[in-house]
Every structure is written in C-alpha cells, then in structure tokens.
Amino acid sequence: MKDIVFITQLLSQPRCIKRIESFIDEGYNCKVYGFVSGLYEDNLRHANFKIDEARSLDKKLSRFKKIIEYIKLILYVKKQINSKSIVYAFGFEIGIFVSFLFRRNYIYEEADVSASRFQNRFLKKFFLRLDKKIIKKSTITIFTSEGFQDYIFPDGNPYSYKTIFIHNKLHESFNDLNRKKYNIKYSSNSIIFGFAGLIRYPNTILRFARVIGESFPEHEFHFWGDAETDISNYCDWLEYKNIFFHGPFKNPENLEEIYNQIDLNIACYDPSSENVKIAEPNKFYESIFFGKPIIVSRDTFLEKKVKKLEVGYAINACDNKAIKIFVSGLNKDSIQNRSKNCLDRPSDELVTNKKNDIGMINELLFERTLQ
C-alpha cells in the first residue's frame, strides 16, 4: 500500500486528526508534518499517530510570514520522502505550494475557500484561478461542503470525476452512544445557550452572548474552547453573571458532556465572510446528533440545510434588536419540536463512516494512479 504524507497548517485541528487516523486504521503507512500554534492542543495528546515534524507557528504572525514557514516545511518534506509517496495537502496555502513543488500524486482537501476572504474582485478572481489549478493538478480533491464546489465552479465542476465530498461529521466512536437519552433541559424560566469551538466572530456570536447578558438575566450563555484573541480586548461584559467561559475542551471526548448541558447550539457565524456563507461546519452534525437545535445566520448555505430538516433557527445575529425579538419569541414547544426532528435523523447521516470515505479515496487513487 502506498505511503501517505500529510501536511497540515494545524496539527491539532480535529478534522485533520480524524482524517489521518482514518488512513492509519485502513492500513496506510502515514507520515505527518505540520504546525502547532497553541489552539486545540488537548486534541493532540490522545491522537494515535506519530508526528514526524511539528513546527511552532505563532498565530500572530502576518500572512506573508506564515506562508514563508509553510514553504520551508514543504521543501523539508520533499527531501524526506519517497518520490512515489502521495502527499495529502490540507488547505489552500499548503495545496498551492504542494501543487508547484510536487506536481503530481497529491490529494487536496479544502475546508475553507481562501478566495472568499477577499473583497477586491481582482484578488478574488486571481485566488479562485489558483484554487482551480490546484484542483486540476490534484489526484483527488476533497470538499467538506457542497457550497465550496458551487462557489468555485458556478457553471459546473469539470473535475467532478475526481472530487469527493467528506462532510464534517462526528467521530465514529459516537456510533456507540444511545441517542434516545438526550433531551432538552429547557424550563419555562431559563434557556441555556452554548458555543463550543474557537471563540471569535464579535459581530455575531459574541454579540448574541452580550445580548443575553444584558437583556435576559433569566437565561445563560456558556462558552467552551480557545479564543482567537484575548476576549477582554473587545468585550466589556465579562462581569455578567449569566455568561460562563469554561476554557479548552477535548474533541471528541468532551462533546457529549458539553451538549448535555445546553438547550440550543449557537453557530451563527458572521455572514459578512463569504466563506461562512458556503461552509458546512461540524456544529451542524453535532447539534442534530445530540438533539440540540442549532442557531445559524441567515443567507447562508447552512440556513438552507437547517430549514429543510427543521432542526434549528436562522436569524440576523448582526443586529441586537433582531436577537432580542428572536430570544423573546422562543418557547418550549418550538424548541422541543426541533429537538425531536434532530433525534429523528438516523445516526449514519451524522457520524463518519471511515470505511466508506476511505473506500471512495481508494477507488479513485487506483483509477487515477493507473493513468
């Protein structure tokens, strides 16, 4: 079986860990290279693979300096590995330099569309062109959201024959859990809102929490996770007694414990980012699995999925008044109906199927490497 060489911008990213472990479990010889930046560090302590090279990367570095570090690592990896190895590039920044330096036999996984970050039309068009070149030269391309394909190829994907969708579903260990035991703890007096992940988006998620702190003392808002920056730099509401910060957590080990403590899951990321509009985060699958309705931003790809399944709510989380109206209108029947819709979804829609995912990759690898 061929060697797979993983290169990632963040070794502790749960999605990357899950993907690497899937290949190892299927018998691949894997080498792992990447960076650590202080985020999600607890996740690495229980990873069941050896890291061949882990380099520190200060998250405060400029984008240009980070790119220099990526190039240095990729050049180092090129010297270390067999030329017949298949490189697995996580993300656009790694993918673009892998496509230049390795030229062939690489898998490209895209979980964010970098071109969507730019407001300038020229830059957006330029980076979309680069993205298409990475995909064109890849052996296989993996998208974590159908929204990415629609954004990059609005007129249809000419490389669909080598494109796979692997969604951000839960770890396979969740197959062993009995979902019937999950229920809403909501009472007529208090709703517990929760967010678990990288704490950011001051214009939506942190705004939502602040509204709860200021206007709804009967409710609670709980945060779990690392913060992208020091929250106190842009929040003056840390004194609210109904807002709680629990710090970093282990994914997936602590997810059940976290979701057991909340009624509604907040995932209303800032829709001013085009990437937010087209992404499909793991929160969608976690919420449904644990029966906790999800709150997302309007005018997003995620809103369409939430509305179709009736498993949550879509709001304008950029506006204090809209948040107040939404929270004031919540009631027990509405929440419990959506919770039931969540728990009615079969687990095989929500939990990763490693054999199926790796099976698709194996099949394409066999076809593509014969060409």
N, C-alpha and C positions, 0 to 999 in steps of 0.2 A: 504494500500500500504506500502511496506517495507521502512524502513529508509535507506538512502544512506549517507555514511560518506566519504567525500572527504579528502584526504591527498595529499598535493602538495608541491613540493620544492620551487615553486614561485607562490604565490597567484595572483600576478599581470599579469601573463602570459595570453595574450588574449585567447589562445586556452582553457586554463583551465577555465577562466571566462565564455566563451561561453558554455562549456560543463555543468558546474554547473547550469547556467541559463536555459539550455535546460531541465534538470531534474526537476527544480523547476516549470517551465512552464507546465510540464506534470503532476504536482500534487504530486511529491515525497516529503517526509519530508527529508530535507537535513541538514546535519551538515558539517561545513567547517573548516579545520585545515591546517596550513601551515606556510610558511615563507615569509618575505619581506626583500629585500636586496637593495632597492633604485632604482631598474630598473622598468620601465613601471608603476611607481606609479600613474600617472594620470588615468590609466585604472581602478583602484580600486574605485576611487571617484564616479563613476557612476554605479558600479555593484549593482544589485538589490537583493543582498542576505546578510545575516548576517554572519560575520566571528566569529566562536566560539573561535578560538585561533590563533592569528597571532604572530609569534616569529621573532625577528630580526635575520638576518644571514648575517654577514659580507662576502661579495663576495670575499674578500682577504684571507679568512680562507683556510687552507690546506684541501685537500680532506678528509683526515682522521678526522679532527676536524668537518667538515661538517657532516660526517657520524655519528659521536657521537651525534650531535644535532638532526639528523633525528631519531635515535633510541630513544632518550629521548622523542621526540614528539610522536612517535608511541606508546611507553609504556604509556604515559599520555592518549592518545586517547583510548587505550584499557580499561583503568579504567573508562572512562567517558561514554562509550556507551553500549547499549544493545548487548548481545552476538549474537542475531539474525540479527543485522544490517548488511548490505552489505557494505563493505569497498571498496572505489574506489581509487586505488593507481596510481598516475601519476608518471611515470618514473621508471627506473630500480632500483635506490637506495632506493626509497620508496617501490617499489614492492618486493624486495628481503627480506626486514625485515617484511613486512606485511605477506609474504608467510610463514615465520618462526613463527611469533607470533600469527597470526590469523588462519592459517592452511586451512580455507575454507571460502566460501562466500565472495570472493573478485573479483573485476573487475580490470584488469591490462591494463593501456593504455601506449603504447610505442611510443614516438615521436622521440627518439634517441636511437641507439643501442650502449650501453656503451662499449661492447666488441670491437667495431670497432676502438676505440681510441688507442688500444694497438698495438705496433709494434711487441712485443715479442709474438711468436707463442704459448708458453705455457700459458701466461696470457690471450691471446685472446681465446684460446680453453677453459680455465677454466671459463671465464666470459660468454661465449656462453652457456656452460653447465648450469651455474646458471640461465641464461635467460630462457633456455628451461624448467627448473624446475618451475620457476615462472609461465610460460605459462601452463605447465601441471597441476599445482595445482589450477589454477585460475578457477573461474566460467565462466568468459568471458575474452578474450584478444582482445584489440582494437589496430590495427596498423594504423598509419597515412600515410603509404606509402606501396605499394606492394613490393617495394625494400627491406623493412625490412624482410618480410617473406622469400623472396628469399635468403637473406643473412644468416638468422638464420637457415633456413631449405632448403639447396640447393637441397636435394633429395626429397623434398615434405614435407608439414606440416602435421604431424599426428594428429594435434589438430584443423584442419580446421573446424570441426563441431562446434567449439565454438570460432572461430576467426571472427572478423568483421573489415572491413576497413572503417574508417571515415576520409576523407581527410580534409586538412586544407583550407576549402572553406570560403567564405565570410559570414559575419553575415546576418541573414535573413532579416534585415532591408533594405538591398540593393535590395531586390525584388521590392521596391517602386520607384527605380530610373529609369529614362529613358536613356538607354544606347546610343540611337541614337544621343544624343547631344555631345558625346565625339569625339574628333578628334585630330589629330596631329597638333601641333603648329609649326612644323618644317619649317624653311625657308632655302633658299639656302645658307645663311650665318652663321646659328647657329643651333646647336643641343643641347637640354637640357637633360642631363643625370641625373638620380635621384636614390637615395637609401633611403629607409625608413625602419628602424629596428634597431637592436642592431649593432652599428658600430664596426666592427672588421675585421679580415682577412687582415692584412697588405700586404700579398703576392699577393692578387688578387684585392679585391675591392678598397683598399686604393692605391694600385699600379696603378689601372686604373685611379683613380681620379688624381693621381700625373702626369700621362702621359698627361691627359687633361690639367692640369695646366701648364705643361712645354712646350708642343708641339702644343696645339690647343687653343690659346687665343680667337679664334672666337666662341668656344663652352663653355658650362657651366656644372659644376657638382654640384648638390645640395644634401646635407645630411639632413635627419630628423631622430631623435632618440637619445637614450642614447649611450654612448661609453663604451665598455667593460673595457678599461683602459684610462688614460689620453692620448688623441691623440698626444699631443705635445711631449710625451715621445719618440715617434718613427717617428714623421713627422717633417720635416724642411721646409714644403711647405705651411704653413698656410697663408703666405703672398700673395699667388696667388689670383688675383682679380676675377678670374672666378670660384673659388671654394667657396661654401657657406655652413655654418652649421646653421641649424635652431633650433636645440635642440629637446627636447622630444615632442611627439605628442600623441594624444588620438586615440586609436584604438578600435572601427571602426570609431569614429566620424569625424576624420580629414582626412580619406583616400581619399575621393573624392576631397577635396581641394588640397591635395598633388599631386595626379595623374593628375589633371587638369593643373599642372604647368610643367610637364615633357613630353619629347618625347619618351625616352627609359628608361626602368627599369633595373637597374643593380642588378643581382643576381648571379654573378659568384663567388660563394664561393670557398674556397681553396680545390681542389680535392686531395691534399695530405692526407686529412682526409677521411677515408673510409666511415664515416657516411655521409659526404657530397655527396659521390658517389651514395648513395642509398636513400637519403631523397627526399621528395617532399614538398618543402616549400610553405607557403601561398602566397608568391610572385607570384607563377605561376598562381594562380587563380585570384589574384588582377590584374595582368597585362592584362590578357585576358579580364576580365570584363570591364576594363576602356579603352581598345583598345590601350594599350601602349606596343609594342613589348618588350620581355624580353631578356636580355643577360645573358647566363649561361655558366658554364665551360664545356669543352669537357670531354668525357669519364665519364659521369655521367648518372644515371637513368633519371634525368631531361632532359638531352640533347635529349634522345630518344623521350620523350613526346613533346618537343618543335619542333623537326624536323618533327615528324609525323603530327602535326597540322599546321606547318609552321607559328608559332606565335612569332618567335624571332630568335636569333642567338646563336651559340655555338662557343666559342673562347678559346684560350690558354691565360688566363689572368695572367699567371705567368711570362710572357715574354714581356718586353717593346716593342720590335720590332713587335711582333705579334699584340699587342694592336694598335700600330701606323698604321700598314697596315690595320687592320680592320676598324678603325675610318676613315682613309683616303678613304676607299672604300665605305663608306656609302653614299647613295643617296636618294633623296626624293621618287622615285618610289618604291624602295626596302622597305623603312620604311612604306610607306602608304599601300602597298600590305599586309604586315604583320599585320598592324593595322586593315585592313579590315577583315583579317582572324580571328583576335581576336574578333571583334564585331559580326562576323557571328556565333560564338559559342553561343548556347542558354544559357540563364541565369541559367536554372535549372541544368546545368553542373557545375556551378561556385559558386552558393550560397547554403549555408547549408539548408538542409531540416530536421528540428528538429524532426518532426513527423516521418519521415522515419527512421532517425538514432535511436531515442529512441524506435521506434517500433521494430527494429531489436533487440535491447537490451532487451526490454520487453519480446519478444518471447523467446529468449534464456534463460533469467532469469527464466521464467515459466518452460521451459523444464528442465533446469539444477537443479533447486531447488526441483523439484519433484523426482529427482533421489536419 
